[in-house]
Amino acid sequence: MLMSSASGQIGFPYCETFQTPNTLSETIFGGDARLTEGVLRLTSNQLNQRGYVYINVPFPSSYGLKVEFEYFSYGGVGQFLADGLTMFLFDGDSPNFSPGGFGGSLGYAQRNGELGLSNAYLGVGFDEFGNFGVANEGKNGGFSSVPPDSRAPDAIVLRGPGNGTTGYPFVVGRRTMETGTDGFNPGAQFPISSGGAGTSRVTDPNQIGYRKVFLELQPNDAGPGYFLTLRMMVTTQVNQPRMVTVFDRPYYFPAPKNLKIGFTGSTGGFSNFHEIRNLIVEVSNEDALENPDGVDILDFTSCAGRENQFFIEDEDVTLPNENSTIRCLQFFRTKEDITKNEGDICTQARCLEQNRFLVLPEGVFRASDNAGGFTFTPNEEFIGQKVQVYYTITDNFGKTSDGNSITLDIFESPEPIGIFVDGSADSEDSVELCPGESILLQGKGEEEYVGYQWLKDGKELVGQVSDSYIANEEGEYEVMGFNLKGCPAFSKKLVVSFPELPELSFPEPLVGCEPGQSVDVTSFIPGFDSERYDYLLSSENLSFLNEEMSEVNQSGIYGLQVKTKNLDCYSDPVPLEVFIQDQELSADFDFVVEGTDIKDEATGGIFPDDPIAFTDLSDPRAVEWTWDFGDGDSSSDQNPIHVFGKKGAFAVTLTIADQWGCLQSVTKTVEITRSFRVMIPTGFTPNEGQNQTFLPKWKGLASIELMVFNIWGELIFSTSDLNTEGWDGTLEGKLLDAGVYVYRFSGVATDGEKVSESGKFRLIR
């Protein structure tokens, strides 16, 4: 029979010291938990720590279990030690695991809105701060002697089964520093933690602060559940470790078929180190167990030169213990070589490494770590002969059979078998299918075969034992053909796939901006590959295949499909719109000095600081405008205003875009020819309502000087103030006579050019 994949350890005993650099693979860490300094540290002495670990090994519950471990709680910071740690058991067949609420719930029970431990069975809390044994934070029950909203520090508390927001009831508690009903007899007290700030881990049983826990769950003959005994080795005086019985009572909750074990630790506003080591889990009612019985196996056939896989099923042997399964096999050359493991519990009931392999002249036997799987690889020189070995079975309770024989025939391995597709003459390595299609696969070889077995992705296809198989799913297919001697001929793998097609998506139309232009649709298809795929673009009246799509010259709504070259199935059509302009866009604009009709030298000339108003005269289909003023500045306004700030000839370009993204541009030159202007009036009327002063008008000057003379050349007015109001016709406050006067005007333009003018004007009265 074929061997299925082996799982991790199942059953008893389980031993983990946590004192090596690595743990067994079944140890699952979470939160702040980590392996360090020869212990498993659930929390460091920091605030708000949450650590957990569980052992992913299902322990059958039928005969109870015993647990022992050391814990170390020390080095706390704060007024109180916090919070504590929990050992828990939960349903070993649960598909998922999640810890419970931390803080006062110690990772086991529910806490306000936090869910409790998934599918919990038993929580044993070693509570330092005092919230695990009281009914606050949404927990179910607590010490009756503790007032509401109070704490019960230094307590060991049992809470029962629960899941999510329900259950986790308070079962019983013991306050380790108290006397009376909830405490110990006088003199038996001890704190949960071995010490506060500044203390260190105590590993010597003879030193004050040492703690070791012994929990036993014995099957309860008087009812459901177990009889629970919890004892602790504690040292409160040097060289005087003592054993304290904490609980010795029934635990009336029916257990699930299998249990798994774990630990949580937490801190809150106060802190402590919480650590464990030397965990041992073993069966409780050892005396009720019996050894399994194997069977002598005579009907297995092996084939030389290959690794033959076999599996001894639970039902093939006798497993007398309730909920018992095969844990492992061990091999021996003769029956006299069979020895059972002796020594402490951690060396018993294991498949020892030296017994997992057995090397013989005939070949090599190899046992899996768990269950009944094994392989035999025979040597070719022993073809036609038999090989005999002896094996023992160890079950998940750690019980081992006395030993039985396996006798195997060694036959010649047949030549490989081929997989042929739909009656083809040649075997195939791969085949591609259209969605919904199936393919007939046939196994053919050089011999006569009495049976077949088809596999998909390495797993047997149940009931598929004929020479053909109809495949309608993706995967790697193989077939074995068993010849007349029962040896399998293996095929190569045939890959059946439904090839992925390129993703096609065209949210926007494909546009041709010039009338009569063809659109190259292929350039818009991501990863266009006409050597691997066929592409079909079609409408009601037109169709284009592959490279023909590079010249689509009609607007319309099309459907684009794709398929692989060697298949006939196109994908569903993806809508695609092609739009080709029937009239070319036109771009145009005009410009003037804002508020005037000046646009060139002939109309008055443009100055550097003149604001130029640009007016779009383009096609009304334009929706976007991009102006490049030729001086490094730009604008996206339709009708912008721009100041160039210097003389020169500037090539101004307007680019427009329509709703399809088509572009058109036009360029015109704006010439800034003048840097200044001066206009001299020919007269003024000081007594009239307007034109009361003599003042030249200028533009573009950085400085000026104005002087006025009478006809005899005498200076009667001068100014260099750019903001002057000019000459008002007076001299020393007295209005002069009407007549002709002389002016001299000079200045410097903003670009440095000098200005000088002179002439005559009239004062009119």
RABEL-V192006 format. One record per pair of residues at least 4 apart in sequence whose ideal C-beta (glycine too) atoms are under 6 Angstrom apart, sorted by the first residue. I is the first residue (numbers start at 0). J is the second residue. D is the distance in whole Angstrom. If there is no record, write none. Layout:
BEGIN
i->I j->J d->D
i->I j->J d->D
END
This chain:
BEGIN
i->0 j->309 d->6
i->0 j->310 d->5
i->1 j->308 d->5
i->2 j->308 d->4
i->2 j->310 d->5
i->2 j->372 d->4
i->5 j->367 d->4
i->5 j->368 d->5
i->5 j->369 d->5
i->5 j->370 d->6
i->5 j->372 d->6
i->6 j->369 d->6
i->7 j->25 d->5
i->8 j->25 d->6
i->8 j->56 d->5
i->9 j->57 d->6
i->9 j->326 d->6
i->9 j->395 d->5
i->10 j->326 d->5
i->10 j->395 d->3
i->10 j->396 d->6
i->11 j->281 d->5
i->11 j->282 d->5
i->11 j->396 d->6
i->11 j->397 d->5
i->12 j->281 d->4
i->12 j->344 d->5
i->12 j->348 d->6
i->12 j->397 d->6
i->13 j->56 d->6
i->13 j->280 d->4
i->14 j->279 d->5
i->14 j->345 d->4
i->15 j->23 d->6
i->15 j->278 d->5
i->16 j->277 d->5
i->17 j->38 d->6
i->17 j->39 d->4
i->17 j->276 d->5
i->18 j->37 d->4
i->22 j->26 d->4
i->25 j->54 d->6
i->25 j->55 d->4
i->25 j->56 d->5
i->27 j->53 d->5
i->27 j->55 d->5
i->28 j->32 d->5
i->28 j->52 d->5
i->29 j->51 d->5
i->30 j->49 d->4
i->30 j->50 d->4
i->30 j->51 d->5
i->31 j->42 d->6
i->31 j->48 d->5
i->31 j->49 d->6
i->31 j->50 d->4
i->32 j->41 d->5
i->32 j->50 d->3
i->32 j->51 d->6
i->32 j->52 d->5
i->33 j->40 d->6
i->34 j->39 d->6
i->35 j->40 d->5
i->38 j->274 d->4
i->38 j->276 d->5
i->39 j->275 d->5
i->40 j->274 d->5
i->41 j->50 d->4
i->41 j->84 d->6
i->41 j->264 d->3
i->41 j->273 d->4
i->42 j->48 d->4
i->42 j->50 d->5
i->42 j->264 d->5
i->42 j->266 d->5
i->42 j->273 d->5
i->44 j->74 d->5
i->44 j->76 d->6
i->44 j->270 d->4
i->44 j->271 d->6
i->44 j->272 d->5
i->45 j->270 d->6
i->46 j->270 d->6
i->48 j->266 d->5
i->49 j->101 d->5
i->49 j->265 d->5
i->50 j->264 d->5
i->51 j->98 d->5
i->51 j->106 d->5
i->51 j->263 d->4
i->52 j->262 d->6
i->53 j->261 d->3
i->54 j->260 d->5
i->57 j->91 d->4
i->57 j->257 d->4
i->58 j->64 d->6
i->58 j->258 d->5
i->59 j->257 d->6
i->59 j->322 d->4
i->59 j->395 d->6
i->60 j->254 d->4
i->60 j->258 d->5
i->61 j->321 d->4
i->61 j->322 d->5
i->62 j->282 d->5
i->62 j->284 d->4
i->62 j->287 d->6
i->63 j->216 d->5
i->63 j->217 d->5
i->63 j->218 d->5
i->63 j->225 d->6
i->63 j->283 d->3
i->63 j->284 d->5
i->64 j->216 d->6
i->64 j->283 d->5
i->65 j->215 d->5
i->65 j->281 d->5
i->65 j->283 d->5
i->66 j->214 d->4
i->66 j->280 d->5
i->67 j->213 d->5
i->67 j->279 d->5
i->68 j->212 d->6
i->68 j->275 d->5
i->68 j->278 d->4
i->69 j->211 d->5
i->69 j->276 d->5
i->69 j->277 d->5
i->70 j->210 d->5
i->70 j->275 d->5
i->71 j->200 d->5
i->71 j->274 d->4
i->72 j->192 d->4
i->72 j->271 d->6
i->72 j->273 d->6
i->73 j->193 d->5
i->73 j->194 d->5
i->73 j->198 d->5
i->73 j->200 d->6
i->73 j->272 d->5
i->74 j->198 d->6
i->74 j->272 d->5
i->75 j->80 d->4
i->75 j->195 d->5
i->75 j->270 d->6
i->75 j->271 d->4
i->76 j->196 d->6
i->76 j->270 d->5
i->77 j->269 d->3
i->79 j->128 d->6
i->79 j->269 d->5
i->80 j->127 d->4
i->80 j->192 d->5
i->80 j->271 d->5
i->81 j->128 d->4
i->81 j->266 d->5
i->81 j->267 d->5
i->81 j->269 d->4
i->82 j->128 d->5
i->82 j->265 d->5
i->82 j->266 d->6
i->82 j->267 d->6
i->83 j->105 d->5
i->83 j->125 d->5
i->83 j->126 d->4
i->83 j->127 d->5
i->84 j->125 d->5
i->84 j->264 d->4
i->84 j->273 d->5
i->85 j->105 d->4
i->85 j->106 d->6
i->85 j->107 d->5
i->85 j->122 d->5
i->85 j->124 d->5
i->85 j->263 d->5
i->86 j->123 d->5
i->86 j->262 d->6
i->87 j->107 d->5
i->87 j->116 d->6
i->87 j->122 d->5
i->87 j->261 d->5
i->88 j->120 d->5
i->88 j->121 d->5
i->88 j->258 d->5
i->88 j->260 d->6
i->89 j->118 d->5
i->89 j->119 d->5
i->89 j->120 d->6
i->89 j->259 d->6
i->90 j->118 d->4
i->90 j->255 d->4
i->91 j->257 d->3
i->91 j->258 d->5
i->91 j->259 d->4
i->92 j->257 d->6
i->93 j->118 d->4
i->96 j->117 d->6
i->97 j->117 d->5
i->98 j->106 d->5
i->98 j->116 d->6
i->98 j->263 d->6
i->99 j->104 d->6
i->99 j->106 d->5
i->99 j->107 d->5
i->99 j->108 d->6
i->99 j->115 d->4
i->99 j->116 d->4
i->100 j->104 d->4
i->100 j->109 d->6
i->100 j->110 d->3
i->100 j->113 d->3
i->101 j->106 d->5
i->101 j->265 d->4
i->102 j->110 d->6
i->102 j->267 d->5
i->103 j->130 d->3
i->103 j->136 d->5
i->104 j->108 d->4
i->104 j->110 d->4
i->105 j->124 d->5
i->105 j->131 d->5
i->105 j->263 d->6
i->105 j->265 d->6
i->106 j->263 d->3
i->106 j->265 d->6
i->107 j->116 d->5
i->107 j->122 d->4
i->108 j->115 d->5
i->108 j->138 d->5
i->108 j->158 d->6
i->108 j->167 d->4
i->109 j->115 d->4
i->109 j->137 d->5
i->109 j->164 d->5
i->110 j->136 d->5
i->111 j->136 d->5
i->111 j->137 d->5
i->114 j->163 d->5
i->115 j->161 d->5
i->115 j->167 d->5
i->118 j->162 d->5
i->119 j->160 d->6
i->119 j->161 d->5
i->120 j->160 d->5
i->122 j->158 d->4
i->123 j->157 d->6
i->124 j->131 d->4
i->124 j->156 d->5
i->125 j->155 d->6
i->125 j->191 d->5
i->126 j->131 d->4
i->126 j->132 d->6
i->126 j->154 d->5
i->126 j->156 d->6
i->127 j->191 d->5
i->127 j->192 d->5
i->129 j->150 d->3
i->129 j->151 d->5
i->129 j->152 d->3
i->130 j->150 d->6
i->131 j->156 d->5
i->132 j->141 d->5
i->132 j->142 d->5
i->132 j->151 d->4
i->132 j->154 d->5
i->132 j->156 d->4
i->132 j->172 d->4
i->133 j->141 d->4
i->133 j->145 d->5
i->133 j->151 d->6
i->134 j->138 d->6
i->134 j->140 d->5
i->134 j->141 d->4
i->139 j->167 d->5
i->139 j->168 d->5
i->140 j->168 d->5
i->140 j->169 d->3
i->141 j->169 d->5
i->142 j->151 d->5
i->142 j->172 d->6
i->144 j->181 d->6
i->145 j->149 d->5
i->145 j->151 d->5
i->151 j->174 d->6
i->153 j->175 d->5
i->153 j->176 d->4
i->153 j->190 d->5
i->153 j->191 d->5
i->154 j->172 d->5
i->154 j->174 d->5
i->155 j->173 d->5
i->155 j->245 d->5
i->156 j->172 d->4
i->157 j->170 d->4
i->157 j->171 d->5
i->158 j->167 d->5
i->159 j->168 d->5
i->159 j->170 d->5
i->159 j->252 d->6
i->160 j->166 d->5
i->160 j->252 d->5
i->161 j->166 d->3
i->161 j->167 d->3
i->173 j->245 d->5
i->174 j->181 d->5
i->174 j->182 d->5
i->175 j->189 d->6
i->176 j->188 d->5
i->176 j->190 d->6
i->177 j->182 d->3
i->178 j->182 d->5
i->178 j->185 d->6
i->183 j->187 d->4
i->183 j->188 d->6
i->189 j->233 d->5
i->189 j->235 d->5
i->192 j->271 d->6
i->193 j->201 d->5
i->193 j->208 d->3
i->194 j->198 d->3
i->194 j->208 d->6
i->201 j->206 d->5
i->201 j->208 d->4
i->201 j->209 d->5
i->204 j->209 d->5
i->204 j->240 d->5
i->205 j->238 d->5
i->207 j->234 d->6
i->209 j->234 d->4
i->210 j->233 d->6
i->211 j->232 d->4
i->212 j->231 d->6
i->213 j->230 d->5
i->214 j->229 d->5
i->215 j->228 d->5
i->215 j->283 d->6
i->216 j->225 d->4
i->216 j->227 d->6
i->217 j->225 d->6
i->217 j->226 d->5
i->217 j->283 d->5
i->218 j->284 d->6
i->219 j->224 d->5
i->219 j->225 d->5
i->219 j->226 d->5
i->219 j->249 d->6
i->222 j->251 d->6
i->223 j->251 d->6
i->223 j->253 d->4
i->224 j->250 d->5
i->224 j->251 d->5
i->224 j->252 d->5
i->225 j->250 d->5
i->226 j->249 d->6
i->227 j->246 d->6
i->227 j->250 d->4
i->228 j->247 d->5
i->229 j->245 d->4
i->229 j->246 d->4
i->230 j->242 d->6
i->230 j->244 d->5
i->231 j->243 d->5
i->231 j->245 d->6
i->232 j->240 d->5
i->232 j->242 d->6
i->233 j->243 d->6
i->234 j->240 d->4
i->256 j->322 d->6
i->260 j->280 d->6
i->262 j->275 d->6
i->264 j->273 d->4
i->266 j->270 d->4
i->281 j->344 d->5
i->282 j->396 d->5
i->288 j->320 d->5
i->288 j->396 d->5
i->288 j->398 d->5
i->289 j->319 d->4
i->290 j->398 d->5
i->290 j->400 d->6
i->291 j->318 d->5
i->291 j->392 d->5
i->291 j->394 d->5
i->291 j->400 d->5
i->292 j->317 d->4
i->292 j->400 d->6
i->293 j->316 d->5
i->293 j->392 d->5
i->293 j->400 d->5
i->293 j->403 d->4
i->294 j->316 d->6
i->294 j->403 d->6
i->295 j->403 d->5
i->295 j->404 d->5
i->296 j->405 d->5
i->297 j->406 d->5
i->299 j->309 d->6
i->299 j->407 d->5
i->300 j->408 d->5
i->300 j->485 d->4
i->301 j->307 d->4
i->301 j->375 d->5
i->301 j->377 d->5
i->301 j->407 d->5
i->301 j->409 d->5
i->302 j->307 d->6
i->302 j->410 d->5
i->302 j->412 d->4
i->302 j->486 d->4
i->303 j->377 d->5
i->303 j->379 d->4
i->303 j->382 d->5
i->303 j->409 d->6
i->303 j->411 d->6
i->303 j->412 d->6
i->304 j->379 d->5
i->304 j->412 d->5
i->305 j->412 d->5
i->306 j->374 d->5
i->306 j->376 d->5
i->307 j->375 d->5
i->308 j->374 d->5
i->309 j->373 d->6
i->310 j->371 d->6
i->310 j->372 d->5
i->311 j->315 d->5
i->311 j->371 d->3
i->313 j->318 d->6
i->313 j->324 d->5
i->313 j->325 d->6
i->316 j->392 d->6
i->318 j->323 d->4
i->318 j->394 d->6
i->320 j->396 d->5
i->323 j->394 d->5
i->324 j->395 d->5
i->325 j->370 d->5
i->325 j->371 d->4
i->325 j->392 d->6
i->326 j->369 d->6
i->326 j->393 d->5
i->326 j->394 d->6
i->326 j->395 d->5
i->327 j->350 d->4
i->327 j->369 d->6
i->327 j->393 d->5
i->328 j->366 d->4
i->328 j->373 d->6
i->328 j->390 d->5
i->329 j->350 d->5
i->329 j->354 d->4
i->329 j->391 d->5
i->330 j->357 d->4
i->330 j->364 d->5
i->330 j->388 d->5
i->330 j->390 d->5
i->331 j->336 d->4
i->331 j->337 d->5
i->331 j->389 d->5
i->332 j->336 d->5
i->334 j->389 d->5
i->334 j->402 d->6
i->337 j->402 d->4
i->339 j->399 d->5
i->340 j->346 d->6
i->340 j->347 d->5
i->342 j->346 d->4
i->348 j->393 d->6
i->348 j->397 d->3
i->350 j->355 d->6
i->355 j->366 d->5
i->356 j->365 d->6
i->357 j->364 d->4
i->358 j->363 d->5
i->361 j->377 d->6
i->361 j->381 d->5
i->361 j->386 d->4
i->362 j->375 d->6
i->362 j->376 d->5
i->362 j->377 d->4
i->362 j->378 d->5
i->363 j->376 d->5
i->364 j->375 d->5
i->364 j->388 d->6
i->365 j->374 d->5
i->366 j->373 d->5
i->367 j->372 d->4
i->377 j->381 d->6
i->377 j->409 d->4
i->381 j->409 d->5
i->382 j->409 d->6
i->382 j->411 d->5
i->384 j->409 d->6
i->385 j->406 d->6
i->385 j->408 d->6
i->386 j->407 d->5
i->387 j->404 d->6
i->387 j->406 d->5
i->388 j->405 d->5
i->389 j->402 d->5
i->389 j->404 d->5
i->390 j->405 d->6
i->391 j->399 d->5
i->391 j->400 d->5
i->391 j->402 d->5
i->392 j->400 d->4
i->393 j->399 d->5
i->394 j->398 d->5
i->410 j->484 d->4
i->410 j->486 d->5
i->412 j->486 d->6
i->413 j->446 d->5
i->413 j->482 d->5
i->413 j->486 d->6
i->413 j->488 d->4
i->414 j->445 d->5
i->415 j->488 d->6
i->415 j->489 d->6
i->416 j->442 d->5
i->416 j->444 d->4
i->416 j->480 d->5
i->416 j->488 d->4
i->416 j->490 d->5
i->417 j->426 d->3
i->417 j->443 d->6
i->418 j->426 d->6
i->418 j->440 d->5
i->418 j->478 d->6
i->418 j->490 d->5
i->418 j->493 d->5
i->419 j->423 d->5
i->419 j->426 d->5
i->419 j->441 d->5
i->419 j->443 d->6
i->420 j->427 d->5
i->420 j->430 d->5
i->420 j->438 d->6
i->421 j->439 d->5
i->427 j->493 d->6
i->429 j->494 d->4
i->430 j->438 d->6
i->430 j->495 d->6
i->431 j->496 d->6
i->431 j->498 d->5
i->432 j->436 d->4
i->432 j->438 d->6
i->432 j->497 d->6
i->433 j->566 d->5
i->433 j->568 d->3
i->434 j->497 d->6
i->437 j->469 d->5
i->437 j->471 d->4
i->438 j->470 d->5
i->439 j->469 d->6
i->440 j->468 d->5
i->440 j->470 d->6
i->441 j->467 d->5
i->442 j->451 d->6
i->442 j->466 d->5
i->442 j->478 d->4
i->442 j->480 d->6
i->444 j->480 d->5
i->444 j->488 d->5
i->446 j->482 d->5
i->448 j->480 d->4
i->448 j->481 d->6
i->448 j->482 d->6
i->449 j->481 d->6
i->450 j->464 d->6
i->450 j->481 d->4
i->451 j->464 d->5
i->451 j->466 d->5
i->451 j->478 d->6
i->451 j->480 d->5
i->452 j->464 d->6
i->452 j->479 d->5
i->453 j->460 d->5
i->453 j->463 d->4
i->453 j->468 d->5
i->453 j->478 d->5
i->454 j->459 d->6
i->454 j->477 d->4
i->455 j->460 d->5
i->455 j->474 d->5
i->455 j->476 d->6
i->456 j->474 d->5
i->456 j->475 d->5
i->463 j->468 d->5
i->470 j->476 d->6
i->470 j->495 d->5
i->473 j->495 d->6
i->473 j->496 d->5
i->473 j->497 d->6
i->475 j->492 d->5
i->475 j->494 d->6
i->476 j->493 d->5
i->477 j->490 d->5
i->477 j->492 d->6
i->478 j->490 d->5
i->479 j->487 d->4
i->479 j->489 d->6
i->480 j->488 d->5
i->481 j->485 d->6
i->481 j->487 d->5
i->482 j->486 d->5
i->498 j->563 d->5
i->500 j->561 d->5
i->500 j->570 d->5
i->501 j->526 d->6
i->501 j->561 d->6
i->503 j->559 d->6
i->503 j->573 d->4
i->505 j->575 d->5
i->508 j->576 d->4
i->508 j->578 d->5
i->509 j->518 d->5
i->509 j->523 d->6
i->509 j->577 d->5
i->510 j->578 d->5
i->510 j->659 d->4
i->511 j->516 d->4
i->511 j->518 d->5
i->511 j->579 d->4
i->512 j->580 d->6
i->512 j->661 d->3
i->514 j->580 d->6
i->514 j->581 d->6
i->514 j->583 d->6
i->517 j->550 d->4
i->517 j->552 d->4
i->518 j->551 d->5
i->518 j->577 d->5
i->519 j->549 d->5
i->520 j->536 d->6
i->520 j->548 d->4
i->520 j->551 d->5
i->521 j->527 d->5
i->521 j->548 d->5
i->521 j->549 d->5
i->528 j->532 d->6
i->529 j->545 d->4
i->532 j->561 d->5
i->532 j->563 d->6
i->533 j->562 d->5
i->534 j->545 d->6
i->534 j->561 d->5
i->535 j->544 d->6
i->535 j->560 d->5
i->536 j->543 d->4
i->536 j->548 d->5
i->536 j->557 d->5
i->536 j->559 d->5
i->537 j->542 d->4
i->537 j->558 d->6
i->538 j->555 d->5
i->538 j->557 d->5
i->543 j->547 d->4
i->543 j->548 d->4
i->551 j->577 d->5
i->554 j->577 d->6
i->554 j->578 d->5
i->554 j->579 d->5
i->555 j->577 d->6
i->556 j->576 d->5
i->557 j->575 d->5
i->558 j->572 d->3
i->559 j->573 d->5
i->559 j->575 d->5
i->560 j->569 d->4
i->560 j->570 d->5
i->560 j->572 d->5
i->561 j->570 d->5
i->562 j->566 d->5
i->562 j->568 d->6
i->562 j->569 d->5
i->584 j->618 d->5
i->584 j->661 d->6
i->584 j->663 d->4
i->585 j->618 d->5
i->586 j->617 d->5
i->586 j->653 d->6
i->586 j->655 d->5
i->586 j->663 d->4
i->586 j->664 d->6
i->586 j->665 d->4
i->587 j->616 d->4
i->587 j->617 d->6
i->587 j->665 d->6
i->588 j->613 d->6
i->588 j->615 d->5
i->588 j->616 d->5
i->588 j->653 d->5
i->589 j->614 d->5
i->589 j->616 d->6
i->590 j->611 d->5
i->590 j->613 d->5
i->591 j->596 d->6
i->591 j->598 d->5
i->591 j->612 d->6
i->592 j->597 d->4
i->592 j->605 d->6
i->592 j->609 d->5
i->593 j->610 d->4
i->593 j->612 d->4
i->597 j->602 d->5
i->597 j->603 d->4
i->598 j->602 d->6
i->600 j->604 d->5
i->600 j->672 d->5
i->604 j->672 d->5
i->604 j->673 d->4
i->605 j->609 d->5
i->605 j->671 d->5
i->606 j->673 d->5
i->606 j->699 d->5
i->607 j->643 d->6
i->607 j->644 d->5
i->607 j->645 d->5
i->607 j->646 d->6
i->607 j->671 d->5
i->610 j->640 d->5
i->610 j->642 d->5
i->611 j->641 d->5
i->612 j->640 d->5
i->613 j->639 d->5
i->614 j->638 d->5
i->615 j->637 d->5
i->615 j->638 d->6
i->617 j->621 d->5
i->617 j->655 d->5
i->620 j->657 d->5
i->621 j->655 d->4
i->621 j->657 d->6
i->622 j->658 d->5
i->623 j->656 d->4
i->624 j->637 d->5
i->624 j->655 d->6
i->625 j->654 d->4
i->626 j->633 d->6
i->626 j->634 d->4
i->626 j->639 d->6
i->626 j->653 d->6
i->627 j->633 d->5
i->627 j->652 d->4
i->628 j->632 d->5
i->628 j->641 d->5
i->628 j->651 d->5
i->629 j->649 d->4
i->629 j->650 d->4
i->629 j->651 d->6
i->630 j->643 d->6
i->630 j->649 d->6
i->634 j->639 d->4
i->643 j->671 d->5
i->646 j->671 d->5
i->646 j->674 d->6
i->647 j->671 d->6
i->648 j->668 d->5
i->648 j->670 d->5
i->649 j->669 d->5
i->650 j->666 d->5
i->650 j->668 d->6
i->651 j->667 d->6
i->651 j->669 d->5
i->652 j->664 d->6
i->652 j->666 d->4
i->653 j->665 d->6
i->654 j->662 d->6
i->654 j->664 d->4
i->655 j->663 d->6
i->656 j->662 d->5
i->657 j->661 d->5
i->674 j->699 d->5
i->674 j->748 d->5
i->674 j->750 d->4
i->674 j->752 d->6
i->675 j->699 d->3
i->675 j->700 d->5
i->675 j->748 d->4
i->676 j->698 d->5
i->677 j->695 d->6
i->677 j->697 d->5
i->677 j->754 d->6
i->678 j->696 d->5
i->679 j->695 d->5
i->681 j->760 d->5
i->682 j->760 d->5
i->682 j->761 d->4
i->682 j->763 d->5
i->683 j->690 d->5
i->683 j->693 d->5
i->684 j->690 d->5
i->684 j->763 d->5
i->685 j->691 d->5
i->685 j->727 d->6
i->685 j->728 d->4
i->686 j->764 d->6
i->692 j->724 d->6
i->692 j->725 d->4
i->692 j->727 d->5
i->693 j->725 d->5
i->693 j->726 d->5
i->694 j->725 d->3
i->695 j->744 d->5
i->699 j->748 d->5
i->699 j->749 d->5
i->700 j->746 d->4
i->700 j->748 d->6
i->701 j->747 d->5
i->701 j->749 d->5
i->702 j->746 d->6
i->702 j->747 d->5
i->703 j->746 d->4
i->704 j->719 d->5
i->704 j->745 d->5
i->705 j->718 d->5
i->705 j->744 d->5
i->706 j->717 d->5
i->706 j->743 d->5
i->707 j->715 d->6
i->707 j->716 d->4
i->707 j->726 d->5
i->707 j->740 d->6
i->707 j->742 d->6
i->708 j->712 d->5
i->708 j->714 d->6
i->708 j->741 d->4
i->709 j->713 d->5
i->709 j->715 d->6
i->715 j->730 d->5
i->716 j->726 d->4
i->718 j->723 d->5
i->728 j->734 d->5
i->728 j->735 d->6
i->728 j->762 d->5
i->729 j->733 d->6
i->729 j->734 d->5
i->730 j->735 d->6
i->737 j->762 d->5
i->737 j->763 d->6
i->737 j->764 d->4
i->739 j->759 d->5
i->739 j->761 d->6
i->740 j->760 d->6
i->741 j->759 d->6
i->743 j->757 d->4
i->744 j->756 d->5
i->745 j->755 d->5
i->746 j->754 d->4
i->747 j->753 d->6
i->748 j->752 d->4
END
